């Protein structure tokens, strides 16, 4: 089992906040630091200091960490053309010494596209499929690379730079019943499902395993992961304060979906996720100014979790 920190910096966090989280996660033994790729705060609240670009941030973290893996969960196909994204990821991979992972998805938050003038086409699964074909094709090509698709056309691209890793892990996720698992089975090294109760997670894992089998891929070669909102503390009072800090009440975040509680509750939840087939868990921490929660998770909870 692997355990990663997952953050939402668009809710109001600076590069310094993210650096503190990533370095604490590395020191405490977490396997990865992942961030969303958004440009607009969701919901009410103070958006300051404003958005930070995901891949610019990860480039900085690549130079200021040494072990922890770094990536997006997930970048949107609407933000960058695939050849440029392939260059960015390969460069950050080199800057990190081979620790980068690329999560890529269709995008969904139309308001941020409207706010910043980013095109938001109504049909984006074809974009996702073509972007993955272009990005992985550029990384794998032994010479120049060409591609002729409905949305992207490349002619004799040099297919440089190459990532340091032999294969950059590619994360595809989502709840789509057919297209998403088919794309994951074809291109991904990891399938992720987020923010769902355990019954739905089990169904989505079964769906992507079946999609692998349909194309002759061994389902065991695809890592399965979950990303779930997390509140961790030793007492009810501290949990209530952490819930209030993100604009929630404790009763609303408890249930079959989120990871909430102290070590016993979190261990039990993770063991159930492991039984469903998950081999990586992303703890989504919404308050990037609450470094004490990272310390508690890492020092008190993480040593008790299954590996």
Helices and strands as residue ranges (DSSP letters): E 2-7, G 9-11, H 15-28, E 32-35, H 54-64, E 69-72, E 75-76, H 82-96, E 100-105, H 110-116, H 125-140, E 145-148, E 153-157, E 169-173, H 179-187, E 190-194, H 198-214, G 219-221, E 223-232, H 236-245, H 250-253, E 259-261, H 263-276, E 280-285, H 291-296, I 297-301, G 302-304
